Amino acid sequence: MPTTQRLTRCRYLRKNDQQCTAEAVDPNAEVLLCTKHMARVVEHARATYARYRKESAR
C-alpha cells in the first residue's frame, strides 16, 4: 500500500494576513518558504548587503 505524503506549505503571510499556499522548497528546514518568497528574501539580503557595503566605503 503506497504511503501518502503531506505537502508542507509556505509559511509566508501576505499583507492581508492570508497564508501563501505554495509548496515549501525544503519541508525539513527551519524556515518554510516557497521558491517565490525565498527569492524575495535573497533579493532583499543582496540589496541590504550592497547598501551597507556602499555606506561603509565612504
N, CA, C and O atoms as a Tinker XYZ file with bonds, in Angstrom:
   232  protein
     1  N      0.839000   -1.174000    0.000000    73     2
     2  CA     0.000000    0.000000    0.000000    64     1     3
     3  C      0.892000    1.248000    0.000000    63     2     4     5
     4  O      1.733000    1.392000    0.887000    81     3
     5  N      0.725000    2.152000   -0.976000    73     3     6
     6  CA     1.571000    3.356000   -1.023000    64     5     7
     7  C      1.221000    4.317000    0.104000    63     6     8     9
     8  O      0.060000    4.471000    0.483000    81     7
     9  N      2.246000    4.949000    0.618000    73     7    10
    10  CA     2.029000    5.935000    1.680000    64     9    11
    11  C      1.832000    7.310000    1.051000    63    10    12    13
    12  O      2.541000    7.682000    0.116000    81    11
    13  N      0.886000    8.042000    1.562000    73    11    14
    14  CA     0.664000    9.395000    1.052000    64    13    15
    15  C      1.476000   10.365000    1.890000    63    14    16    17
    16  O      1.499000   10.289000    3.119000    81    15
    17  N      2.127000   11.259000    1.212000    73    15    18
    18  CA     2.979000   12.233000    1.889000    64    17    19
    19  C      2.296000   13.589000    1.831000    63    18    20    21
    20  O      1.901000   14.044000    0.758000    81    19
    21  N      2.157000   14.232000    2.974000    73    19    22
    22  CA     1.536000   15.553000    3.022000    64    21    23
    23  C      2.499000   16.613000    2.503000    63    22    24    25
    24  O      3.702000   16.554000    2.754000    81    23
    25  N      1.964000   17.559000    1.793000    73    23    26
    26  CA     2.771000   18.672000    1.310000    64    25    27
    27  C      2.940000   19.689000    2.430000    63    26    28    29
    28  O      1.993000   19.998000    3.154000    81    27
    29  N      4.133000   20.194000    2.559000    73    27    30
    30  CA     4.406000   21.240000    3.530000    64    29    31
    31  C      4.260000   22.569000    2.816000    63    30    32    33
    32  O      4.885000   22.789000    1.778000    81    31
    33  N      3.456000   23.441000    3.350000    73    31    34
    34  CA     3.146000   24.713000    2.710000    64    33    35
    35  C      4.069000   25.827000    3.188000    63    34    36    37
    36  O      4.623000   25.775000    4.286000    81    35
    37  N      4.216000   26.827000    2.340000    73    35    38
    38  CA     4.982000   28.031000    2.642000    64    37    39
    39  C      4.348000   28.726000    3.848000    63    38    40    41
    40  O      3.124000   28.736000    3.974000    81    39
    41  N      5.153000   29.303000    4.726000    73    39    42
    42  CA     4.649000   29.966000    5.924000    64    41    43
    43  C      4.551000   31.477000    5.779000    63    42    44    45
    44  O      4.277000   32.172000    6.757000    81    43
    45  N      4.769000   31.993000    4.582000    73    43    46
    46  CA     4.724000   33.436000    4.343000    64    45    47
    47  C      3.300000   33.953000    4.500000    63    46    48    49
    48  O      2.362000   33.379000    3.946000    81    47
    49  N      3.139000   35.027000    5.250000    73    47    50
    50  CA     1.839000   35.678000    5.387000    64    49    51
    51  C      1.844000   36.951000    4.559000    63    50    52    53
    52  O      2.736000   37.791000    4.680000    81    51
    53  N      0.839000   37.074000    3.726000    73    51    54
    54  CA     0.704000   38.271000    2.896000    64    53    55
    55  C      0.211000   39.436000    3.739000    63    54    56    57
    56  O     -0.154000   39.257000    4.900000    81    55
    57  N      0.200000   40.635000    3.153000    73    55    58
    58  CA    -0.235000   41.837000    3.868000    64    57    59
    59  C     -1.661000   41.721000    4.387000    63    58    60    61
    60  O     -1.995000   42.303000    5.419000    81    59
    61  N     -2.500000   40.978000    3.683000    73    59    62
    62  CA    -3.891000   40.822000    4.108000    64    61    63
    63  C     -4.074000   39.616000    5.039000    63    62    64    65
    64  O     -5.190000   39.125000    5.214000    81    63
    65  N     -2.988000   39.150000    5.626000    73    63    66
    66  CA    -2.964000   38.031000    6.581000    64    65    67
    67  C     -3.387000   36.696000    5.983000    63    66    68    69
    68  O     -3.801000   35.799000    6.718000    81    67
    69  N     -3.292000   36.547000    4.677000    73    67    70
    70  CA    -3.546000   35.258000    4.051000    64    69    71
    71  C     -2.218000   34.534000    3.895000    63    70    72    73
    72  O     -1.213000   35.134000    3.515000    81    71
    73  N     -2.222000   33.250000    4.188000    73    71    74
    74  CA    -1.003000   32.464000    4.076000    64    73    75
    75  C     -0.802000   32.013000    2.634000    63    74    76    77
    76  O     -1.761000   31.658000    1.949000    81    75
    77  N      0.430000   32.027000    2.183000    73    75    78
    78  CA     0.781000   31.523000    0.859000    64    77    79
    79  C      0.447000   30.031000    0.815000    63    78    80    81
    80  O      0.654000   29.316000    1.795000    81    79
    81  N     -0.065000   29.569000   -0.317000    73    79    82
    82  CA    -0.475000   28.166000   -0.427000    64    81    83
    83  C      0.494000   27.320000   -1.244000    63    82    84    85
    84  O      0.225000   26.145000   -1.493000    81    83
    85  N      1.613000   27.897000   -1.664000    73    83    86
    86  CA     2.588000   27.155000   -2.461000    64    85    87
    87  C      3.347000   26.159000   -1.584000    63    86    88    89
    88  O      3.396000   26.295000   -0.361000    81    87
    89  N      3.925000   25.176000   -2.225000    73    87    90
    90  CA     4.688000   24.149000   -1.514000    64    89    91
    91  C      6.049000   24.702000   -1.082000    63    90    92    93
    92  O      6.708000   25.412000   -1.842000    81    91
    93  N      6.459000   24.371000    0.135000    73    91    94
    94  CA     7.757000   24.809000    0.649000    64    93    95
    95  C      8.881000   24.109000   -0.112000    63    94    96    97
    96  O      8.742000   22.957000   -0.525000    81    95
    97  N      9.985000   24.813000   -0.289000    73    95    98
    98  CA    11.130000   24.262000   -1.015000    64    97    99
    99  C     11.702000   23.060000   -0.271000    63    98   100   101
   100  O     11.916000   22.003000   -0.864000    81    99
   101  N     11.948000   23.220000    1.017000    73    99   102
   102  CA    12.509000   22.145000    1.838000    64   101   103
   103  C     11.591000   21.916000    3.033000    63   102   104   105
   104  O     11.580000   22.724000    3.961000    81   103
   105  N     10.826000   20.838000    3.030000    73   103   106
   106  CA     9.872000   20.605000    4.119000    64   105   107
   107  C     10.530000   20.318000    5.468000    63   106   108   109
   108  O      9.851000   20.325000    6.494000    81   107
   109  N     11.836000   20.067000    5.482000    73   107   110
   110  CA    12.539000   19.768000    6.732000    64   109   111
   111  C     13.338000   20.947000    7.270000    63   110   112   113
   112  O     14.012000   20.826000    8.293000    81   111
   113  N     13.268000   22.069000    6.596000    73   111   114
   114  CA    14.033000   23.247000    7.004000    64   113   115
   115  C     13.366000   23.963000    8.167000    63   114   116   117
   116  O     12.188000   23.748000    8.453000    81   115
   117  N     14.135000   24.820000    8.836000    73   115   118
   118  CA    13.581000   25.624000    9.928000    64   117   119
   119  C     12.651000   26.701000    9.383000    63   118   120   121
   120  O     11.633000   27.019000    9.997000    81   119
   121  N     13.000000   27.256000    8.237000    73   119   122
   122  CA    12.201000   28.299000    7.605000    64   121   123
   123  C     11.513000   27.667000    6.399000    63   122   124   125
   124  O     12.177000   27.185000    5.481000    81   123
   125  N     10.189000   27.670000    6.406000    73   123   126
   126  CA     9.425000   27.037000    5.338000    64   125   127
   127  C      8.923000   28.096000    4.363000    63   126   128   129
   128  O      7.934000   28.781000    4.623000    81   127
   129  N      9.628000   28.217000    3.228000    73   127   130
   130  CA     9.263000   29.194000    2.212000    64   129   131
   131  C      9.203000   28.527000    0.846000    63   130   132   133
   132  O      9.931000   27.573000    0.570000    81   131
   133  N      8.316000   29.051000   -0.008000    73   131   134
   134  CA     8.248000   28.576000   -1.386000    64   133   135
   135  C      9.364000   29.255000   -2.187000    63   134   136   137
   136  O     10.068000   30.124000   -1.672000    81   135
   137  N      9.511000   28.859000   -3.417000    73   135   138
   138  CA    10.562000   29.412000   -4.276000    64   137   139
   139  C     10.412000   30.917000   -4.449000    63   138   140   141
   140  O     11.399000   31.650000   -4.394000    81   139
   141  N      9.187000   31.379000   -4.658000    73   139   142
   142  CA     8.936000   32.809000   -4.872000    64   141   143
   143  C      9.362000   33.637000   -3.671000    63   142   144   145
   144  O     10.053000   34.644000   -3.825000    81   143
   145  N      8.962000   33.227000   -2.491000    73   143   146
   146  CA     9.267000   34.011000   -1.300000    64   145   147
   147  C     10.724000   33.853000   -0.870000    63   146   148   149
   148  O     11.302000   34.769000   -0.285000    81   147
   149  N     11.316000   32.700000   -1.156000    73   147   150
   150  CA    12.732000   32.528000   -0.873000    64   149   151
   151  C     13.558000   33.457000   -1.768000    63   150   152   153
   152  O     14.555000   34.025000   -1.324000    81   151
   153  N     13.146000   33.607000   -3.016000    73   151   154
   154  CA    13.843000   34.512000   -3.947000    64   153   155
   155  C     13.734000   35.957000   -3.468000    63   154   156   157
   156  O     14.694000   36.719000   -3.580000    81   155
   157  N     12.583000   36.335000   -2.941000    73   155   158
   158  CA    12.425000   37.694000   -2.411000    64   157   159
   159  C     13.351000   37.937000   -1.223000    63   158   160   161
   160  O     13.906000   39.028000   -1.088000    81   159
   161  N     13.521000   36.954000   -0.379000    73   159   162
   162  CA    14.423000   37.085000    0.766000    64   161   163
   163  C     15.854000   37.277000    0.276000    63   162   164   165
   164  O     16.584000   38.120000    0.798000    81   163
   165  N     16.253000   36.499000   -0.722000    73   163   166
   166  CA    17.611000   36.617000   -1.270000    64   165   167
   167  C     17.818000   38.002000   -1.898000    63   166   168   169
   168  O     18.859000   38.626000   -1.694000    81   167
   169  N     16.829000   38.482000   -2.659000    73   167   170
   170  CA    16.935000   39.812000   -3.258000    64   169   171
   171  C     17.070000   40.890000   -2.183000    63   170   172   173
   172  O     17.882000   41.806000   -2.316000    81   171
   173  N     16.288000   40.778000   -1.139000    73   171   174
   174  CA    16.344000   41.756000   -0.051000    64   173   175
   175  C     17.706000   41.705000    0.656000    63   174   176   177
   176  O     18.281000   42.746000    0.973000    81   175
   177  N     18.209000   40.513000    0.897000    73   175   178
   178  CA    19.510000   40.368000    1.553000    64   177   179
   179  C     20.628000   40.956000    0.694000    63   178   180   181
   180  O     21.521000   41.627000    1.211000    81   179
   181  N     20.582000   40.709000   -0.602000    73   179   182
   182  CA    21.608000   41.260000   -1.502000    64   181   183
   183  C     21.547000   42.783000   -1.545000    63   182   184   185
   184  O     22.583000   43.447000   -1.526000    81   183
   185  N     20.338000   43.338000   -1.601000    73   183   186
   186  CA    20.188000   44.792000   -1.640000    64   185   187
   187  C     20.690000   45.419000   -0.339000    63   186   188   189
   188  O     21.348000   46.459000   -0.355000    81   187
   189  N     20.378000   44.785000    0.768000    73   187   190
   190  CA    20.828000   45.291000    2.073000    64   189   191
   191  C     22.348000   45.238000    2.166000    63   190   192   193
   192  O     22.980000   46.189000    2.628000    81   191
   193  N     22.935000   44.123000    1.727000    73   191   194
   194  CA    24.389000   43.988000    1.754000    64   193   195
   195  C     25.046000   45.052000    0.865000    63   194   196   197
   196  O     26.036000   45.668000    1.259000    81   195
   197  N     24.495000   45.261000   -0.323000    73   195   198
   198  CA    25.061000   46.262000   -1.239000    64   197   199
   199  C     24.963000   47.662000   -0.639000    63   198   200   201
   200  O     25.892000   48.458000   -0.773000    81   199
   201  N     23.850000   47.965000    0.019000    73   199   202
   202  CA    23.675000   49.286000    0.630000    64   201   203
   203  C     24.688000   49.494000    1.759000    63   202   204   205
   204  O     25.317000   50.549000    1.843000    81   203
   205  N     24.845000   48.499000    2.618000    73   203   206
   206  CA    25.813000   48.629000    3.717000    64   205   207
   207  C     27.244000   48.685000    3.201000    63   206   208   209
   208  O     28.079000   49.401000    3.755000    81   207
   209  N     27.525000   47.946000    2.161000    73   207   210
   210  CA    28.871000   47.958000    1.589000    64   209   211
   211  C     29.172000   49.340000    0.999000    63   210   212   213
   212  O     30.275000   49.865000    1.151000    81   211
   213  N     28.170000   49.922000    0.321000    73   211   214
   214  CA    28.328000   51.245000   -0.270000    64   213   215
   215  C     28.533000   52.295000    0.819000    63   214   216   217
   216  O     29.373000   53.184000    0.678000    81   215
   217  N     27.760000   52.191000    1.911000    73   215   218
   218  CA    27.884000   53.152000    3.006000    64   217   219
   219  C     29.212000   53.030000    3.739000    63   218   220   221
   220  O     29.754000   54.035000    4.199000    81   219
   221  N     29.741000   51.825000    3.855000    73   219   222
   222  CA    30.993000   51.642000    4.575000    64   221   223
   223  C     32.196000   52.092000    3.757000    63   222   224   225
   224  O     33.275000   52.299000    4.312000    81   223
   225  N     32.030000   52.245000    2.457000    73   223   226
   226  CA    33.126000   52.681000    1.590000    64   225   227
   227  C     33.352000   54.182000    1.668000    63   226   228   229
   228  O     34.370000   54.683000    1.191000    81   227
   229  N     32.421000   54.892000    2.259000    73   227   230
   230  CA    32.550000   56.350000    2.357000    64   229   231
   231  C     33.604000   56.761000    3.326000    63   230   232
   232  O     33.833000   57.954000    3.520000    81   231
